Amino acid sequence: MIGVGIAFVVLGLIMLFVIPWVGIPVGIVGLLLAILWLAGFGRRAARSSDTVDRRV
């Protein structure tokens, strides 16, 4: 997800100079995806230690 976010930011910056009304929303979507990734959304949940097989 971070790759898609960075790609949208770069694409938004490029489009900002070509078609500004397209580049700005694309850049904002990229920033939102990057922020969500940094916040931890889209990652797999950690396994709890309760499911560990404790055979002796």
C-alpha positions as CSV (number, residue, x, y, z in Angstrom):
1,M,0.0,0.0,0.0
2,I,2.9,2.4,0.6
3,G,4.1,1.9,-3.0
4,V,0.7,2.9,-4.3
5,G,0.6,5.9,-2.0
6,I,4.0,7.1,-3.2
7,A,3.1,6.5,-6.8
8,F,0.0,8.6,-6.4
9,V,2.0,11.4,-4.8
10,V,4.5,11.4,-7.6
11,L,1.8,11.2,-10.2
12,G,-0.1,14.0,-8.5
13,L,3.0,16.2,-8.6
14,I,3.6,15.5,-12.3
15,M,-0.1,16.1,-13.1
16,L,-0.1,19.3,-11.0
17,F,1.9,21.0,-13.7
18,V,-0.1,19.5,-16.6
19,I,-3.7,19.4,-15.3
20,P,-3.9,21.0,-11.8
21,W,-7.5,20.0,-11.1
22,V,-6.5,16.3,-11.6
23,G,-3.1,16.5,-9.9
24,I,-4.3,17.9,-6.6
25,P,-6.8,15.2,-5.8
26,V,-4.4,12.4,-6.9
27,G,-1.7,13.8,-4.7
28,I,-4.2,14.1,-1.7
29,V,-5.2,10.4,-2.2
30,G,-1.6,9.4,-2.3
31,L,-0.9,11.3,1.0
32,L,-3.9,9.7,2.6
33,L,-2.8,6.2,1.6
34,A,0.7,6.9,3.0
35,I,-0.7,8.2,6.2
36,L,-2.9,5.2,6.6
37,W,0.0,2.9,6.0
38,L,2.1,4.7,8.7
39,A,-0.8,4.5,11.1
40,G,-0.9,0.7,10.6
41,F,-3.9,0.1,8.4
42,G,-3.6,-2.6,5.8
43,R,-1.1,-4.7,7.7
44,R,-1.6,-8.2,8.9
45,A,-2.5,-8.6,12.5
46,A,0.1,-10.1,14.8
47,R,-0.5,-13.6,16.0
48,S,-1.0,-14.0,19.7
49,S,1.1,-16.3,21.8
50,D,-2.1,-18.2,22.8
51,T,-2.0,-20.2,19.6
52,V,1.5,-21.5,20.1
53,D,1.7,-25.3,20.3
54,R,3.2,-26.0,23.7
55,R,3.8,-29.7,23.5
56,V,6.6,-31.0,25.7
